[in-house]
């Protein structure tokens, strides 16, 4: 995935078609329940027509650079961002 646009509180990432096939293998109800448990996440929308996902989050809870880090091409940077966000959210 690559970042198409980002302002604090709102990020749009572009994905390749294979990502949807992978996501379809997950139980949607379980994913929805897990996402509802993340206090910084306000909402998300998947747009198949543009192959993008719009994510709205609370930038006062999670710093925008950490959100960007999740979508880094560097696996190590993405992992570090994930741990840092978990620490911010006390997960």
C-alpha positions as CSV (number, residue, x, y, z in Angstrom):
1,X,0.0,0.0,0.0
2,X,1.1,3.5,-0.7
3,X,0.0,6.8,0.8
4,X,-2.0,8.9,-1.7
5,X,-2.8,11.8,0.6
6,X,-2.4,12.6,4.3
7,X,-3.5,15.5,6.5
8,X,-3.6,15.1,10.3
9,X,-6.7,13.0,11.1
10,X,-7.2,11.7,7.6
11,X,-5.1,9.4,5.4
12,X,-5.9,7.8,2.0
13,X,-3.8,4.8,1.0
14,X,-3.9,3.1,-2.4
15,X,-3.8,-0.7,-2.6
16,X,-3.2,-3.3,-5.2
17,X,-6.1,-5.6,-6.2
18,X,-4.5,-8.6,-4.5
19,X,-5.0,-6.9,-1.1
20,X,-8.8,-7.2,-1.4
21,X,-8.6,-10.9,-2.1
22,X,-6.4,-11.2,1.0
23,X,-8.8,-9.1,3.1
24,X,-11.8,-11.1,2.0
25,X,-10.3,-14.2,3.8
26,X,-10.8,-12.5,7.1
27,X,-14.1,-12.6,9.1
28,X,-15.5,-9.2,8.6
29,X,-17.4,-9.1,11.9
30,X,-14.3,-9.9,13.8
31,X,-12.3,-7.2,12.0
32,X,-15.1,-4.7,12.6
33,X,-15.2,-5.6,16.3
34,X,-11.4,-5.2,16.6
35,X,-11.4,-1.9,14.8
36,X,-14.2,-0.5,17.1
37,X,-11.9,-1.2,20.0
38,X,-9.3,1.3,18.7
39,X,-10.1,4.6,20.3
40,X,-8.1,6.7,17.8
41,X,-9.9,5.2,14.8
42,X,-13.0,7.3,13.8
43,X,-14.0,5.5,10.6
44,X,-12.7,4.0,7.4
45,X,-14.1,3.5,3.9
46,X,-12.9,1.1,1.2
47,X,-13.4,2.5,-2.3
48,X,-13.0,-0.3,-4.8
49,X,-13.5,2.1,-7.8
50,X,-10.3,4.0,-6.8
51,X,-8.5,1.1,-5.1
52,X,-8.1,3.1,-2.0
53,X,-8.9,3.1,1.7
54,X,-9.7,6.3,3.5
55,X,-9.0,6.2,7.3
56,X,-10.0,8.9,9.7
57,X,-8.3,9.0,13.1
58,X,-7.9,11.3,16.0
59,X,-4.5,13.0,15.7
60,X,-4.6,14.1,19.3
61,X,-4.4,10.5,20.3
62,X,-2.0,9.1,17.7
63,X,0.7,11.3,16.1
64,X,0.3,11.6,12.3
65,X,3.9,10.5,11.6
66,X,3.1,7.2,13.3
67,X,0.1,6.6,11.1
68,X,2.4,7.2,8.0
69,X,4.9,4.8,9.5
70,X,2.3,2.0,9.3
71,X,2.4,2.2,5.5
72,X,6.1,2.5,5.2
73,X,7.8,0.3,2.6
74,X,10.3,-0.6,5.3
75,X,8.9,-3.6,7.3
76,X,11.0,-2.5,10.3
77,X,9.6,1.0,10.2
78,X,6.0,-0.2,9.9
79,X,6.6,-2.6,12.8
80,X,8.1,0.2,15.0
81,X,5.1,2.4,14.2
82,X,2.7,-0.4,15.1
83,X,4.4,-0.8,18.5
84,X,4.5,3.0,19.1
85,X,0.8,3.3,18.3
86,X,0.0,0.4,20.6
87,X,1.9,2.2,23.4
88,X,0.0,5.4,22.7
89,X,-3.3,3.6,23.0
90,X,-2.1,1.5,26.0
91,X,-3.0,-1.8,24.1
